[in-house]
């Protein structure tokens, strides 16, 4: 039985990802100076303008325009001809103090928001993520690396990639399509650009066994992509939630991550759900696992917890759930402590996915032996 699965990834210079990176860079700065900062920021990026809005409760001071310009510069918008420039873009802020009613719910160690969170893991890529989203992120990251290291100086910061894969009986069989939109200088020919991206990116990031005669690769199929970034498209935080998570193969609770401190359970709860699912698969208890947790604002414990293994489990599913609940905390305050989330680790998550990166705490298989022992 054949099925088609898809995943999208965007580069650092995509307008929505600029917004996410600014939000998490600001979060990191506030947490660095005051680990108990409560932050909820939304960013809008458009022609010549970055707008920072949201709510904040902190003992620290952060030079917001300086952080914003630093992120834009790091991404690569440093020349006026790109239509968006770190040195000249306006930075407007509209930030209020966190609502006292929300603050009361959090200070009582309750959930900072009402949220459905989802974690997923599967025996596919080495990082126990779906291959489709893993390959999409590999491709966009390599395109950005080739630009930032100067190997392909004709590349510009914006871009996106869509990968579709054929699965047979639930297993990845081959890549059906790769469609890449690559932002570039006007003086490189479309033919040269296409050849370089195929040879230096696509063929080097996709394992050979997934490239077949059925695979089609399209680079800038609509033609030139010279005008890009915020001058071509307005960017907002939280508009790439499926790309941030697992692609279309995994479930989504619907919440965005970036710009939110860890008291917001739509972020910290999602990280714990991923950690649980990854442990279940890594322990050999199932080939595939989805964890779902429901949180309600102000409550100190989740209102719902479920774990699904789609018939791939090697141990009774109820026993897996019982063991998981003994090993991993689900209350918001305990998740923060368990994963050590009051530290500046968030900008690393804002591009190329929040999951599957080895150095992030929710990706560590630190409790694998304990889970095995219980089962």
C-alpha positions in Angstrom: 0.0 0.0 0.0 1.5 3.3 -1.1 1.0 6.7 0.6 2.4 10.2 -0.1 3.8 12.3 2.7 5.1 15.9 2.5 7.1 18.4 4.5 8.2 22.0 4.0 11.2 23.8 5.3 12.2 27.5 4.9 15.6 29.2 5.1 16.7 31.6 7.8 15.8 34.6 5.6 12.2 33.6 4.9 10.1 36.4 6.4 8.2 34.2 8.8 11.4 32.7 10.1 13.0 36.1 10.5 10.1 36.8 12.8 10.5 33.5 14.8 14.2 34.1 15.2 13.8 37.6 16.4 11.2 36.4 18.9 13.4 33.7 20.3 16.5 35.8 20.3 14.7 38.4 22.5 13.4 35.6 24.7 17.0 34.3 25.2 18.2 37.8 26.2 15.4 38.2 28.8 16.0 34.7 30.2 19.8 35.2 30.3 19.4 38.3 32.6 16.3 37.1 34.5 15.6 33.3 34.2 12.1 33.8 35.6 11.1 36.3 32.9 7.6 35.7 31.5 7.6 36.5 27.8 5.0 36.4 25.1 6.1 38.2 22.0 4.8 38.4 18.4 6.9 39.9 15.6 5.8 41.4 12.3 8.4 41.9 9.6 7.6 43.9 6.4 9.3 46.3 4.0 11.7 48.4 6.1 10.0 47.6 9.4 10.1 45.2 12.3 7.3 45.5 14.8 7.7 43.8 18.3 4.5 43.4 20.3 3.4 41.4 23.2 3.4 41.1 27.0 6.3 40.9 29.4 7.1 40.5 33.1 10.8 40.7 33.9 13.4 42.2 36.2 15.8 42.6 33.3 16.4 45.3 30.7 17.1 44.3 27.0 17.9 46.7 24.2 15.2 45.4 21.9 16.2 47.3 18.7 19.9 46.2 19.2 18.8 42.5 19.4 16.5 42.8 16.4 19.2 44.4 14.2 21.7 41.8 15.3 19.4 38.9 14.3 18.6 40.6 10.9 22.4 41.1 10.3 23.2 37.5 11.3 20.7 36.2 8.8 22.3 38.2 6.0 20.1 41.2 5.3 22.9 43.7 5.2 22.7 45.3 1.8 20.1 47.9 0.6 19.7 46.1 -2.7 18.0 43.3 -0.8 15.2 45.7 0.1 15.6 45.0 3.8 18.6 46.1 5.8 19.6 45.6 9.4 21.1 49.1 9.7 18.2 51.0 8.2 15.0 49.1 9.0 12.7 50.7 11.6 12.1 48.9 14.9 8.8 49.7 16.6 7.8 48.2 19.9 4.4 47.9 21.6 4.9 45.8 24.8 2.6 45.7 27.8 3.1 44.2 31.3 1.7 40.7 31.6 -1.9 40.6 32.7 -2.1 40.2 36.5 -4.7 37.5 36.1 -2.4 35.5 33.9 0.5 36.1 36.2 -1.6 34.8 39.1 -2.3 31.5 37.3 1.4 31.1 36.5 2.8 32.0 39.9 0.6 29.3 41.5 2.6 26.9 39.3 -0.3 26.5 36.9 -0.1 26.1 33.1 0.6 29.5 31.4 -1.9 28.7 28.7 -4.5 26.3 27.5 -3.1 24.0 24.9 -3.1 20.7 23.2 0.4 19.5 22.7 1.8 16.7 20.5 5.0 14.7 20.5 6.0 12.2 17.8 8.8 9.8 17.0 9.3 7.1 14.4 11.9 4.5 13.4 13.0 6.3 10.2 15.8 8.9 10.2 18.6 8.4 12.7 17.1 11.2 14.9 13.8 9.2 15.1 12.1 11.9 13.0 10.2 11.4 9.7 12.5 11.3 6.7 10.5 13.9 4.8 10.9 16.7 7.3 14.5 15.7 8.0 15.4 16.0 4.4 13.6 19.3 3.9 15.5 20.8 6.8 18.8 19.4 5.6 18.3 21.0 2.2 17.4 24.5 3.4 20.2 24.4 6.0 22.8 23.5 3.4 21.6 26.2 1.1 22.0 28.8 3.9 25.4 27.3 4.8 26.7 27.6 1.3 25.6 31.3 1.3 26.9 32.2 4.7 30.3 30.5 4.2 30.8 32.4 1.0 31.0 29.3 -1.3 27.9 30.5 -3.2 28.0 34.3 -2.8 25.3 34.8 -5.4 22.7 33.3 -3.0 20.4 35.5 -1.0 18.7 34.8 2.4 15.1 33.8 1.4 14.0 30.4 0.3 11.8 27.3 0.8 11.8 23.6 0.0 9.0 21.1 -0.3 9.8 17.4 -0.2 7.3 14.6 -0.9 8.0 11.0 -0.2 6.4 7.7 -1.2 5.8 5.3 1.6 5.1 1.6 1.1 3.4 -0.3 3.9 4.3 2.6 6.3 8.0 2.6 5.3 9.8 5.4 3.3 10.5 4.1 -0.2 11.8 7.0 -2.2 11.6 10.8 -2.7 9.0 11.6 -5.3 9.5 15.4 -5.6 11.8 18.1 -4.4 10.7 21.6 -5.2 13.2 24.4 -4.1 12.7 28.1 -4.3 16.2 29.7 -4.0 16.7 33.5 -3.6 19.6 34.7 -5.7 21.4 37.7 -7.2 20.3 38.9 -10.6 23.6 38.1 -12.3 23.6 34.3 -12.1 21.7 32.4 -14.9 18.8 30.3 -13.9 20.4 27.3 -15.6 23.6 27.6 -13.6 21.7 28.1 -10.4 19.6 25.0 -11.0 22.6 22.8 -11.8 24.6 24.0 -8.7 21.6 23.4 -6.3 21.0 19.9 -7.7 24.7 18.9 -7.6 25.8 20.6 -4.4 22.7 20.4 -2.3 20.0 17.9 -3.4 22.4 15.0 -4.3 24.5 15.6 -1.2 21.7 15.8 1.3 19.3 13.1 0.1 20.6 9.5 0.6 21.2 7.7 -2.7 18.6 5.0 -1.9 15.9 7.6 -1.9 16.8 9.0 -5.3 15.3 7.0 -8.2 14.2 7.4 -11.7 10.8 8.4 -10.3 12.3 11.4 -8.4 11.8 14.8 -9.9 13.7 17.9 -8.8 12.6 21.4 -9.6 14.6 24.5 -8.7 12.8 27.8 -9.1 10.2 26.3 -11.4 8.5 29.7 -11.9 11.7 31.4 -13.0 13.9 34.0 -11.3 13.7 34.7 -7.6 15.6 37.9 -7.1 13.1 39.9 -5.1 12.6 38.1 -1.8 12.5 38.5 2.0 10.3 41.1 3.8 10.2 43.4 0.8 8.3 40.7 -1.1 6.3 39.1 1.7 5.3 40.1 5.2 6.5 37.7 7.9 4.8 36.8 11.2 5.7 34.6 14.2 4.0 31.2 14.3 3.1 30.7 10.7 5.3 27.6 10.1 4.0 25.4 12.9 3.9 22.2 10.8 7.4 22.8 9.4 8.5 23.5 13.0 7.3 20.1 14.1 7.0 16.9 12.1 5.7 17.8 8.6 2.3 16.4 7.5 3.2 12.9 8.8 2.7 13.9 12.4 -0.1 15.5 14.3 -0.2 19.2 15.4 -1.8 20.7 18.5 -2.1 23.9 16.5 0.0 26.1 18.7 3.2 28.1 17.8 6.4 28.0 19.8 8.6 31.0 19.2 8.5 34.0 21.5 7.1 32.1 24.4 8.8 31.4 27.7 8.6 27.9 29.1 5.6 28.6 31.4 3.6 28.5 28.2 2.7 24.8 28.0 2.2 24.9 24.3 6.0 25.2 24.1 7.3 23.2 27.2 4.6 20.6 27.0 5.4 20.0 23.3 9.0 19.4 24.2 8.2 16.9 26.9 5.7 15.1 24.6 8.5 14.7 22.0 10.9 13.5 24.7 8.4 10.8 25.8 7.7 9.7 22.2 11.4 9.5 21.4 12.1 7.4 24.5 9.3 4.9 23.6 10.7 4.4 20.1 14.4 4.4 21.1 13.7 1.8 23.9 12.3 -0.5 21.2 8.8 -0.5 22.8 7.2 0.6 19.5 8.2 1.6 16.0 6.0 4.7 16.0 4.6 6.8 18.9 2.4 9.9 19.3 2.0 11.5 22.7 -0.9 14.0 23.3 -1.3 16.1 26.4 -4.0 18.6 27.2 -3.3 21.6 29.5 -5.7 24.2 30.9 -4.7 27.6 32.0 -3.8 27.8 35.7 -4.1 24.1 36.5 -1.0 22.4 37.9 -1.6 19.1 36.2 -2.6 18.2 32.6 -6.3 17.5 32.0 -5.6 14.7 29.5 -2.8 12.4 28.5 -2.7 9.8 25.7 -0.2 7.7 23.9 -0.7 5.9 20.6 1.6 3.4 18.9 -0.5 2.4 15.9 -0.2 -1.3 16.4 3.6 -1.2 16.3 4.0 -1.7 20.1 6.2 -4.6 21.4 4.7 -4.2 24.9 1.1 -3.7 26.0 0.3 -0.1 25.4 -1.3 0.5 28.8 1.9 -0.7 30.5 3.9 1.7 28.3 1.7 4.6 29.5 2.0 3.6 33.1 5.8 3.4 32.9 6.0 6.7 31.0 4.0 8.5 33.8 6.4 7.1 36.4 9.5 8.4 34.6 8.5 11.7 33.0 6.8 14.7 34.8 3.8 16.3 33.1 3.1 19.3 35.3 4.3 22.6 33.9 6.7 23.5 36.7 8.2 20.1 36.9 8.8 20.0 33.1 10.7 23.3 33.3 12.9 21.8 36.1 13.3 18.4 34.4 14.4 19.9 31.1 16.2 22.9 32.6 14.3 25.3 30.4 15.1 28.6 32.2 18.2 29.2 30.1 18.8 30.8 26.7 18.5 27.9 24.4 15.6 29.0 22.2 17.1 30.8 19.2 18.6 27.5 18.1 15.0 26.1 17.8 13.7 28.9 15.7 14.9 27.6 12.3 15.1 24.1 10.8 12.7 22.6 13.3 12.3 22.3 17.0 12.8 18.6 17.1 15.5 16.2 15.9 18.5 18.3 16.9 20.8 16.3 19.2 21.9 19.1 21.5 18.5 20.2 22.7 17.5 18.8 26.1 14.2 17.1 25.0 16.2 15.1 22.4 18.5 13.5 25.0 17.8 9.9 25.8 18.7 10.4 29.4 16.0 8.1 30.9 16.2 5.3 28.5 17.5 2.7 30.9 15.0 3.6 33.6 12.1 3.2 31.1 13.4 -0.2 30.0 13.8 -1.3 33.6 10.2 -0.6 34.4 9.1 -2.7 31.4 
